[in-house]
Amino acid sequence: MSSAAEQRHARIMKAAAVTFARYGYRRTSMEAVASAAGMSRPALYQYFSNKEAVFREMTRWLLERNAAVTEVPGAPLERFAKLREQAGRIDAGELDEVWALLGTVRPEEILGEWRGSEFDTGHPLNGRLEQAGWFGKTFVSVSDAKPLICRDAEGKLYSNTELGKGEASLWNIEFRGEVTATMVYDGQPVFDHFKRVDDDTLMGIMNVKQNGGLFYYFILERA
C-alpha cells in the first residue's frame, strides 16, 4: 500500500472507530463514516462495499494498532496523562482511543470515595458540575452508589440527590464490546462506565440516553 493509500486508509479507520463508538453499529451509516472521514459516500464505496465490511476492517485495524501500542510499557498511561494536562478543548476521538487501551474493572474493585474532574470536549455538561460544587463520587457498596458528592456553601460534603434525581448502584455492563463496572442512576437514564488507569485512577464515560451518542468524559481519583 502506498503512503497516500495508507494515510487514506488510516483516516477512514479512525473515522469509523469514532462513528461506531458514538452511535453504535445499528445507527452508524456509510454516510456518517464518509462524513467523519471527510469524503463523499460514493468515494467510500470505492473502498468498502457496505457497513459490515467497514466494521470488519476497522476491528482488524484497531486490534493491530492496539497490539502495537500496548507493546510499549506505559503507553496508555502516558497518553492519558498528556490529554489530562492538555489545555483547552480535547478531541473526544483521542479519548476514545485511550479508553480502548485501558483495562476493565469490576464494581467491587472501585468501592470507596473518589474525587472527580472532567475532560473538556465541548459537552453541554462541561463546567456545569463544577458550578454545582461537584466534588466526586462515593461507592459505599455495589447497591449504594452516590454519583454527585458536592460541597455546600459551608464547604461540607453531601450527596446531591436533587441534582442526581436520586442515587445509583454499580453493575457489570457491556459497553463498546467490553463488560466493565458501570454506575446506573436510580432516577434518570444515565450510565457511568469506568475503566482502570491505575490503582488510584479511573477514566469514566457518562452515557445519557437523550444525548444520542454525545458522551461526557471524566476522571476519578481516590480521595
N, C-alpha and C positions, 0 to 999 in steps of 0.2 A: 504494500500500500504506500503510495507517495505521501510526502509530507503534507501536501494540501488535502489529500484524501483522509489522512489520519486526523488532521485538525477538524475537518468537516464531520467525520465520524464521532470524534470526542464531543463536538458541540451538540450533535443530535442526542448522544447518550446522556450528557449532562442535562439537557432539556427534558428528556424522557424521565430521568430519575426524579427531577423536581416535580414534574407534572403528575406522574403516577403517585408520588409520595403525598402530594397535596390533595388530589382528587380521587385517588383510588382507581383500581382497574376499570370498573364499570363506567365511571363518569369521565374517564380520560378518553379523548378522541384524537384521531390523527391530526385534525386541525389544531387542537390545543398544543400537541407536541411540536408541530411545524411552527406555530406562532412563537413558542418559547425558544425554538432554535433559530428564529429569525429568517425563516424561509417559507415559501408557499406550500400548500398542501400537495399540489401536483409534483413539486420538487421532491418532497419527502417520499412520495410513492415511487419515485425513480430508484430509491434505495431499499424500501420496505413495502411489501405487498399489502400488509394490514397491521392492525394494532397488536395482534398476537406476536407477529414477527418482530416488531419493535421491542415488545416486552421481553421476549426470549433473548434477544441480542443484548438488551440493557442488563438483564440479570447476569449473563455471561461476562459482560464487560465490567460490571461492578464487582463480581467475585474475583476476577483477575486483578483489578485495581486495588481492592481492599487487601488482597493477599500480599501484594507488593508493598503497600503502605505499612501493614502490620508487621512486616519483616524488620522494620526499623523500630527498635525499642523506644517506647515513649512517644511515638509519632502522634497518636490520637490526643494524648495529653498535651503535647506541645501545640498542636493546632487549636485545641480548646483554650489553652492559656492565651494564645495570641489573639483569638477572637474576643476573649473576655477583656483583654487590655485595649482592644481597638477603640479608638474614639469615633463617635458619630454613628451613623446608620450601618447596620450589618446585614449582609445579604443572607436571607433565610436559606438559600440553597447551600451556602457554605456550612451553616449549622446542621442542615440535613445530612451532609456528607460526614461530619464529625459524629453525629448521632448514630449513623450506620456502623461506625467503627467501635462504639462503646459497648461494654458488656451489660447484659440484663441483670436485674436484681429481683429478689423475692420480697414480698411485703414484710415478713418477719425480720429481714436484714436491715430495714430502714427505720425501725421504731426509734423514737426519741424526738428531741427538739432540733429544729432546723432554722437557720437564718436565710432569708431569701433575697435575691436580686434578679434583675432581668437583662435580657439582650434587647437592644433597641432595633427592631426590624420594621418599625413603622406601623405596628399593630395598634388598633384602637385602644388597647389596654395600657400601652406603654406610657408610664408616668402617672397613671390614674391610681394604681395601688399604692405608690409612694405618697400621693396626696391623701390617701385614706389612712396613712400611718402603718402600712403593712410592714410587719417585722419578719414573718416567715410562717412555717407550718409546724404542727406538733402531731406526731403519730403515737398516741398512748398505747393503742393495740390495733390489730387489724380491723376491729369493728368500731374503733373510736379514733377518728382522724379529724383534726381541726385545721381546715385549709387556710383560714385567714386569721392568723395571730397578729393583732395590731396593738399599737400604743395609744392610750387615751391622752387627754390633754395634760395629765399629770405624769405621763411617761410610764404608766403601768400597762403591762401586757394583758390582753384579754382576747377571747375568741369572738370575732365579729360575725355572729350568726345572722345578723340583719343583712349585711353586705353579701355574705356567702349563701344566704337563704337556707340556713341550717348548717349541719356539719357534713361528715363524709365517712367513708370506710375504704379499706385497702383490699384490692383483689389482684389476681394474676389474670391479665387480659392481653389478647393478641393485638398488636399494633405494628403495622408495616411488616407483617410476616414473622414477628417475634413475640413471644409471651414474656411480659415484664410487669413489675409492680405498677399498679395503676390506682389512683385515688378517684373514687366515684362519689360525686357530690350528692347529698340527700335530696336537695330541693330544686335542682336545675340540671339540664342535660349537659354536664361538663365532666370530662375525664382529664386527669393529670397523669401523663405517662412518665415513668422515671427510668433512667439508665445510670450506671455507675461510672463516674470519672475516676475516683479513688475512694479509699475507705471513708473519707470525710466530706466528699463532694458528690452531688448528684446533678445531672442535667435533666431538666423537665420540659415537656411539651404539653401545653394546655390545648385540649381538643374540644371546642364548643360547637354543638350541633348546628346552630343557626349561622355560624361563620363560614360555612361552605368551603372548608379546606384551608382557611387562613388561621395559622397556628401561632400561639403565644409561647415564646421560648424563655426559659428562666433557669436560675441556678439555685441550689440549696446547699448550704454548708452546715455541718453540725455546730450547734450553738454551745 
